Amino acid sequence: MKIENPEKRLFQFWGKVDKKHIGIISKWVSGKTILDIGSGLGTTSGEIAKQKEKECIGIDCDLSSIETARRLYPNGTYLFQNCEELRFPDNYFDTIILRDVLHHLKGESDFNK
């Protein structure tokens, strides 16, 4: 989905809801190395990366979102990458976040797969 003017959306109601969700998710993050699959504009990755001793890597297959995330949240690491072809060693991450992404990985009509 193409998001027109993501910065504007992040500072309106959508951004307030986003922050609330990130606060809830952050409580469940453990360990030092975190992967945020489908990181989008980087809001979740960026907030988690602000925590001391946390490395949060966000990946997304939408290059425009990755570029926006890099600009808005430079404290995080954002990679243009397909999550079905991860380029990390096994057991590299302590926590993996899948926020608002599962329905993009497989079509909802292909739920069993």
Buried (B, 14 or more C-beta within 10 A) or exposed (E): EEBEEBEEBBEEEBBEEBEEEBEEBBEEBEEBBBBBBBBBBBBBBBBBBEBEEBBBBBBBBBEEBBEBBBEBBEBBBBBBBEBEEBEEEEEEBBBBBEBEBEEBBEEEEEEEE
